[in-house]
Amino acid sequence: MDIGTKLKDARVLAGLTQEQVAEELGVSRQTMSNWENGKTYPDIVSVIKMSDLYSVSLDHLLKDQAPQSDYIDYLAESTDTVKSKIKLSQIILIAVYLGIWAIALIVFWFFTSGSDGMAYSLMFLWLLLPVSTFTVSLLIAKNGFFGKLRWLSAPIFGLFHMLAEYATFNLANMVAFSKFNLPRPEYFLAGAVISLLGLAVGTLVCRKNK
């Protein structure tokens, strides 16, 4: 017996119409019809919801009588697609932040004069980079990227924030006066704290959505 037939039989036994189930799942009646006729397969989340609605076990829907090899293949393929999309989203998010960070350095060295130092500092070190750090950290936590390792992004962002100052004003000072300066830890602390705030807000949003 294929999964479509099992879903239809379970729905009928539960005394529910396709329209009622479709409304509960947030899909169209035609989608329900396609699932039950075997034209398309439901995603695993929808199967779990139908299991609850019909008061039947997942074992009954997925494994009873004969292995649903086609459906298992479909789920595996869907899972791989989701993982690929998540990985791509993570790469894009990191690339955007690194791009902003690189632009901040380029603007300092190629488009900023001595008289523009204060405006640059306010624009990039105290506005653009902190906002980027907070936003990217929030999105990382909101989307559950990197699992528990996401909290390690706080010191990483702190390091990049410190390096932004070190590779601009600090380096310019070292070149001008031919001396060596150590990185300023207060910039690391500021970046890390801003990232932690973003991670905390993103985590709260993620839990609320769940």
N, C-alpha and C positions, 0 to 999 in steps of 0.2 A: 504494500500500500504506500503510495507516495505521500509527501508531506501535505500537498494540496488537499487530498482527500481526507487526511487526518484532521486538518484544520476545519474543513467543512463539517465533518461528522461531529467534531467537538463543539462547534458553534451551534449546530442544530440541537444537540443534546442539552446544551446550556439554555436553549430557548431564546437565542438572540438572533437578530437579523443582521445582514451585512451592513446596513446603514448604521445600526446601533454600534457595532464593533468598529466600523470605520470612523465614527465620531469619537469614540474613546481613544483610538490610536492616532487620530489627527491625519488620516489619509482619506482618499476618495473611495466611494463604493466600487468604482471600476477597478481600483487597485486591489481591493479585497477580492473581487471576482477573479482577477488575474492570478492572485495567489492560490485561490481554491481550485482553479482550473489548471494549474500547473504551467501557466504561460510565463510567469515570473516568480521569483522567490522572495519571501519576506526577509528583512534583516533580522539579526538575532535579538535585537531589543524588542522588535515587534512580536517575535515569537514568545519572548518571556512575558510580555504584557498579555498576549492571548492566553498563555498558560494560566495566568492569574484570573483572567476574565472567565475562562471556561472551567476553572477549577480542575485542571488536569496537569499531570507532571510533564516536565520537559522531556523526560525519558520516553513517555508515551508518544509525544509529538515527534521526537527526533530519532529515537532508536528502536521503537517497538516493531516487532515482526521482522523487518528487513533493514539493513543499514542504508541510510539515505546518502549514498556516495556522491551523487550529483550535488546535493544541497551542501554537504560537508565541503566539497570542492569550492562551491560558490562562497561559503563563509570564509574559507581560507583565502580566496582571492580578494574578497571584500576587506578582510583584515589587513592583508598586505597593502591594498590601496590606501586604506586609512593611515597605516603606519608611514607610507611614503609621503602622504599629504602632510602629516604631522612633522616629519623630518624636514620637508621643504619649508614649512612655515617657520620652524625653528631657525633654519639657515637664513631665511629672508630677514627675520627679526634681528638676528645677530649682525647680518650684513648691513642693515639699515643703521644700527647703532655705530658700527665701525666706520661706516661712510660719514656719518655726522662728526664723529671724533676726528677723522682724517681731514675733513673740510675745515674744522676748527684750527688745526695746525697749519694747513695751507693758507688760510686767510691771514693768520698771524704773520707768517714769514714772507708772504708775497703781496699782501694788500694792506698791511697795517704799518703806519709810521709811528714814531715815538709819541706824537701828540694824540694818537688814537688809542693808546694803551688802556686808558680807563674805560672808554666805550667798548673796546674789545673784551676786556675783562668782565664787564657787566653783561654783555650780550652772550658770550660763549661760556665762560667759566661759571657764571652765576645765574644764567637763564637757560640757554639752549641745552648744554650738557646735563644739568640737573633735571630739567624737564624730560629729556630723552631717557635718562637713567630711570626716573620714576615710571615713565610710561612703559618702557620695555620690561622693567621688573614686574609691573602690574600685569602685563599681558602674559608673561611667562607663568606667573602664578595662576591667573584666571583660566588659562588653557591647560594647566597641569603639565607644562613642559618640564622635562628632565627629572620628574619625580621628586624625591626628597633632596636630590642634589641641587635643586633650584636655589636652595638657601646659600649655596656656595657662590652664587652670582653676586651676592652683596660685597664680599671682599674683592671679587674680580672687578666689579664696577668701581669700587673704591680705588683700586690700583690704577685703572684707566683714568679716573678723574685726577688722581695725583700726577700721573704721567703727562696729562694734558698741560698742567701748569708747569711741570718740570721741563717739558720739551718746548715751551714757549718763553714765558717770562724768565724762568730760572736759567734756561740755557742761554738766552740773550744776555743776561747779566754775567754769566760765566765767560762768554765770548768777549764782552765789552771790557771786563776787568781782569781777564786772564786768571781766573781762580776757579776752584771747584766747590760747588754747593751740593749739599745732600737734599734729596726730595723732602718736601714739607708734609709731615704726617697729618696735619689738620685737613688737607685736601683729601687724603685717603679716608679719613673719618667721615668727612662730609659726604663723599660719594657712597660710602658703605651705608650710612644712616638713611640717605635718600632712597637707596635701593631696597633696604629693609622695609621702609614705609610702603613702597610700591608693592613689594612681595606680600606684605600683611594685608593691604587693601585688596589685592588680587585674590588672595586666599579666601578672604571673607566673601567676595563676590562669587567665587567658585562654589563655596559651600552653600550660599544662598540659592544659587541656580540649581544645585543638586536637590 
